[in-house]
């Protein structure tokens, strides 16, 4: 429990950053949520690097990239299944 409390700013930055990227995909506009999301993800990696060292920072960068990509993929997939976006046929 102490580990989570000590790293709460890092976790909050990462989760809010991914949420803002997903929000930007569904509500395109001026790009402020997308830019803010990317900035928060970078801040979470920098905080990890400063608090726990280079190897942990690189691991956090890998986790952020994979989690962000997976979240974007799953949200696009669910949006196309719900019929919000038309699917493109290749034939």
C-alpha positions as CSV (number, residue, x, y, z in Angstrom):
1,X,0.0,0.0,0.0
2,X,2.9,2.3,0.8
3,X,4.2,1.8,-2.8
4,X,1.0,3.0,-4.3
5,X,0.7,6.0,-2.0
6,X,4.3,7.0,-2.8
7,X,3.8,6.7,-6.5
8,X,0.3,8.2,-6.7
9,X,1.3,11.3,-8.7
10,X,2.9,9.0,-11.3
11,X,-0.1,6.7,-11.5
12,X,-2.6,9.6,-11.7
13,X,-0.6,11.3,-14.5
14,X,-0.5,8.0,-16.5
15,X,-4.2,7.2,-16.1
16,X,-5.4,10.7,-16.8
17,X,-3.1,11.0,-19.8
18,X,-4.4,7.8,-21.4
19,X,-8.0,8.9,-20.6
20,X,-7.4,12.3,-22.3
21,X,-6.0,10.5,-25.4
22,X,-9.1,8.4,-25.7
23,X,-11.3,11.4,-25.1
24,X,-9.5,13.2,-28.0
25,X,-10.2,10.3,-30.3
26,X,-13.9,10.4,-29.7
27,X,-14.3,14.1,-29.5
28,X,-11.9,15.6,-32.0
29,X,-11.4,19.3,-31.7
30,X,-8.6,21.7,-31.1
31,X,-6.2,19.0,-29.8
32,X,-6.0,20.3,-26.3
33,X,-7.0,17.0,-24.6
34,X,-4.6,15.1,-26.9
35,X,-1.7,17.4,-26.2
36,X,-2.4,17.4,-22.5
37,X,-2.6,13.6,-22.5
38,X,0.7,13.2,-24.2
39,X,2.3,15.8,-21.8
40,X,0.9,13.9,-18.8
41,X,2.3,10.6,-20.1
42,X,5.7,12.2,-20.5
43,X,5.5,13.7,-17.0
44,X,4.7,10.3,-15.6
45,X,7.8,8.8,-17.2
46,X,10.0,11.7,-16.1
47,X,8.7,11.4,-12.5
48,X,9.4,7.7,-12.6
49,X,12.9,8.3,-13.9
50,X,13.6,10.9,-11.2
51,X,12.3,8.9,-8.3
52,X,13.4,5.4,-9.2
53,X,16.3,5.7,-11.7
54,X,16.9,5.1,-15.4
55,X,15.9,1.5,-15.7
56,X,12.5,2.2,-14.0
57,X,12.0,5.2,-16.3
58,X,12.6,3.1,-19.4
59,X,10.3,0.5,-18.0
60,X,7.6,3.1,-17.4
61,X,8.1,4.4,-20.9
62,X,7.5,0.9,-22.3
63,X,4.4,0.4,-20.1
64,X,3.0,3.8,-21.1
65,X,3.5,3.1,-24.8
66,X,2.0,-0.4,-24.6
67,X,-0.9,0.7,-22.3
68,X,-1.7,3.7,-24.4
69,X,-1.6,1.7,-27.7
70,X,-3.8,-1.0,-26.2
71,X,-6.3,1.6,-24.9
72,X,-6.5,3.3,-28.2
73,X,-6.9,0.0,-30.1
74,X,-9.6,-1.3,-27.7
75,X,-11.5,2.0,-27.8
76,X,-11.5,2.1,-31.6
77,X,-12.5,-1.5,-31.8
78,X,-15.4,-1.0,-29.4
79,X,-16.5,2.2,-31.2
80,X,-16.7,0.4,-34.5
81,X,-18.7,-2.5,-32.9
82,X,-21.1,0.0,-31.4
83,X,-21.7,1.6,-34.7
84,X,-20.3,5.0,-33.9
85,X,-17.9,4.9,-36.7
86,X,-18.5,3.1,-40.0
87,X,-16.3,0.2,-40.9
88,X,-14.4,0.4,-44.1
89,X,-14.8,-2.6,-46.4
90,X,-11.9,-3.5,-48.7
91,X,-13.9,-5.1,-51.5
